[in-house]
Amino acid sequence: MDDPQPDNSLPVLKLDKPLIHRTREHRRRRLRRHGRRAYVRSVYFLPSMATLGNAICGFAAIYVAGLDKTPVNPSPDRVTDWFTQYNFLAAAYLIFVAMIFDGLDGRLARFTRHTTDFGGQLDSLADVISFGAAPAFIALELFKFYHPTAIPALTRLIWALGALYMSCAAMRLARFNVSNEHGEQHHFSFLGLPSPGAAGAVAALILMQQDLADNPWHGHFDNVATTLSNILIYLLPIVVVATGLLMVSNIRYPHLINRYMKGRKSLARVITVVILVLLLVVAHRYMLGIGCLFYALWGPISWGWTRARRRHAATTVTTTH
């Protein structure tokens, strides 16, 4: 009788195919979530990068404005030579580039739905550099360049006006941080002239002055251009102190983009925007100068107009009764 052979075969492990499928799907979802988190973190980083771009442009404007136009040994770097030759013009343009970054960081923060107190504080610190210290320093250097032999009392006065402007910008931004409310619905007006508007008025005036002083298109009107350039140099300290005081005033200024550029746009508004864009292409320095100065004066003019209307209405009611 044959002995029974032992069964040496191992039990076959049968894997559940639905379980394998669920495991692989779980792994794919986990990798997808990890990639999405990395993408979201990188997107959240963009507003802070735009804010730092704002601060870097302000710092660059200060550096470029302080370059010596008459160096003993010219720099071997052609880029540095170009910035040295057109230092005030380049510094004024850097202020407007900083304004672009300043508007971009807020849009990116609202687009990513990631508005934080850290971002707001960082934005104000960058604004102090780009729209507080930089415009005042550029104005001081411009006045010193064209009037190197001015009496010491006048030089100290111009410095004091620049320091006043910078102090007003810092106080205006601190007040904005304290009273700021998040959300587009709270940003249809500003209490006091916004610091980018004040810096834009100063930088735009410098652009017009530089165009009148250095542009060769003047031809037969060279004497007129030179006279206007000198007038703008003396007008610059007045604009600096006026815009500084307007920043800490209680006058309301509209938010142009939120109030006039959003929602339904009428045909007249579209035509107006097209005309303004064409004028910017033709003569952008003068359009920027006139536009920024008009916005700075908008507050006092509207405030005076409102007070005059109220006084007239009160007088009419009194005479009627």
Number of C-alpha atoms within 10 A of each C-alpha: 3 4 5 6 6 6 6 6 6 6 6 6 6 6 8 8 9 9 10 11 11 11 12 12 12 12 12 12 12 12 12 12 12 12 12 12 12 12 12 12 11 10 16 18 15 16 25 20 13 22 25 20 20 31 26 17 24 30 20 19 28 26 16 23 26 18 18 13 15 9 9 7 6 13 11 8 8 10 10 15 15 11 18 22 16 17 24 26 23 18 28 28 20 24 29 22 16 29 23 15 21 24 14 16 23 19 13 19 20 14 13 14 10 14 17 10 10 9 17 19 14 14 23 23 19 23 26 24 23 31 31 29 23 29 30 28 19 26 27 22 19 21 18 14 12 11 12 11 9 11 9 9 9 10 16 11 12 22 19 14 21 25 20 18 29 24 17 23 31 24 15 25 23 16 14 17 15 8 9 14 11 12 9 9 9 11 16 14 16 17 19 23 28 26 26 24 19 29 29 27 27 27 31 27 26 27 23 21 27 20 18 21 17 13 12 9 10 15 9 8 9 15 11 11 19 16 12 15 20 14 12 19 19 11 12 22 22 15 21 24 22 16 28 30 19 25 27 21 16 13 16 18 22 19 14 13 10 15 12 13 13 9 8 8 10 9 9 9 13 12 11 12 13 12 12 15 13 12 15 14 11 11 10 17 22 18 18 21 20 16 16 22 20 13 19 24 17 17 21 16 13 14 14 12 12 12 12 12 11 12 12 12 11 12 11 11 10 9 7 7 5
